Amino acid sequence: MPYMTILHWIGVVFFILLFFILSLLAMKEKSPKIRNSMIFSAFILSLFGAVISIFVLDKYTKKAKILSYSQKRVLSTEKIQFSGRVQNIGNFKIKECAITVKLSNNAMKMGRPKNAFFKPSSSLGMLFSDKKDEKPSVIKEDFIVATNLKPKQIKNFRINMNYPPHMNAPGLKLTINCH
């Protein structure tokens, strides 16, 4: 469950009140079948609205950015090391920040761009395939870099990731996700 701010609680209270108002309006119905279905519909609508509002508010209230980062490859252990700083740029506390590191092999430098852009697959192909030496061209990993980040607070991070030796000049993308 995400860390709830005052805005999250206001959204939840709004949808609880909406459920009670819709239930009171449903009580005016004479037929019990229709009344029960109206109350059930009001419950589903309110529950769906509350859950969606929590996730939407979570996205817009928990904001952080990577201020700076550097990378270096450690050849002795075949790892790549990232170090940098993360800052909470929002006005609310963040429970946890994770950085997603995506390494993608540069297909143009490998000399076979058709394999990197389109690769047909099916379940039958896996049964009759003999390609055990095929290596992935995209590697994606998530790392938790900060916890309990207060507003405007900056934290340093260091990440160690296995570096695939089969990649030639990989492209790198770092994205941050907080909740």
N, C-alpha and C positions, 0 to 999 in steps of 0.2 A: 504494500500500500504506500502511495506517495506521501511525502510530508505535506500536511495540510496547513495552508495559510488562512488568514482571516477571509480572504476572497473565496477560498474553497468552501469554508463553512457557510458563508452567505449564500453561495450557490446551492448547497445541500438544503439549507433551511427554506430557500425559495421553492424548491421542488417538493419538499414535504408539505409546505403550505398549499401548493398547487394541487397536490393529491387530496388534501382535506377539503378544499373548496370543490373540486370535481366530485368527490364522494358525497358531499352534502347536496350537490345538485342532483346526483344520481338517486339519492334517497326519496326524491319527489316522485319517482317513477313507481307506478302501481304494481306492475308485473315483476315478480321476484327474479325471473330468468333474465330479463333485460337489465334490471337493477344490478344484479351480480356481474353481468358481463360489462356493464358500464364502469363499475368499481374496479374490476380486473383490468380493463383497458386503461383506466386512470392510473392504476398502480404501475403497469408496464410503461406507460408514457413518462411518468415521473421518475421511475427507476432509470430508464434509458437516458432521460435528460440529465439526471444527476451524475451518472457515470461519465457521459460525454463532457459535461461541464467541468468535471474534475480533471479529465485528461487535457482538455483545451486550456484551462487555467494553468495547469501544471506546465504546459509547453511555453506559455507566455509570461509566467512569473519566475520560472527557474532559468535564468539566462547566465551563461558563462562564456568566456572566450579564451583561446590560447594566446597568451601575450607574445611569447617567443618560444622557439624550440630549436634544438640542434640535434644532429644525428651523427653517429660515427659507427663504423663497422669494425667489429672486433674479430679479426681473422683467426686468432687462436681458438676461439670457441664457436666460430661461425654464427655469431649473433650480431644483431644491429641494436644499438642503444640510442634511445631518444631521451633527451632531458629538456626541460623547459619550465614554463610557469603558466598557471591557470588562474583566472580571476573571475569572481562572481560579479557580474555587472548589473545584476538586478537588485531589487530592494527587499528580497526575502531570502531566508536561509535555504541552502541547498543541501539535501541529505547526502547525495552521491553524484559524482561526475565520472563518466567513463569516456575514454578516448578510443575510437576505432581507427586502427591502422590498416590501410589497404595497400598492399604491394601488388602491382600488376606489371607483368613482363611486357617490355616494349616489343611488339610483334614485328615492327618494321626492321628493327636491328637484328632480329632473329632470322630474317629471310624467308618467313613463311606466314604472311599475314592472313591467308585464307583460313588457317586453322585457329587463329586466335579470335577472329571475329564471329565466325559461325561454326558451330559444332553440332551437327544433328545427333540426337540421342533418342533411344527408345529402350523399353525394357527387354525386348528381344535382342538388341545389340549387345547388352551386357552379358547375356547368356552365351553368345557365340563369339564374343570379342576375345582377342588374345593380346591386348595392349596393356600389359602390366607395367611397362616402363614409361608410360605417359605421365608427365608431371603437370600439376595445375599451373595455369598461367596467372591466376589471381589468388592471393592469400589475404585473408581478412581476419583480424583478431581484435578483441575488445579487452581493455585494461582499465581498472578503476584507479583513478589518479588522485581523487580528493573526496573526503567525506566531511560532513558537517561544515560546509563552507558558508561563513557569515557574509552579509552584504559587503561588497567592495573588498573583501579579503582576497589575498593572493597566496597561492600555495605552489611550491616547487614539486616537480614530479620527475621520476626516472623510470623508464620502461626498457626491459630487455626482451627482445623477440628473436626467435630463430630465423636466421637468414637462409633462404633456400639457395643452395649453390648452383642450381640450374638456371637461375635468372641472370639475364644480361641487361644491364642498365634499366632496372625496374622503375616504373613510375610510382610515386608515393602520394598518398592522400590521408590526411589526418582530419577526423571530424570529432566534435565533442557533443555528448548527450548528457544532460543533467536531469535529475528528478529528486 
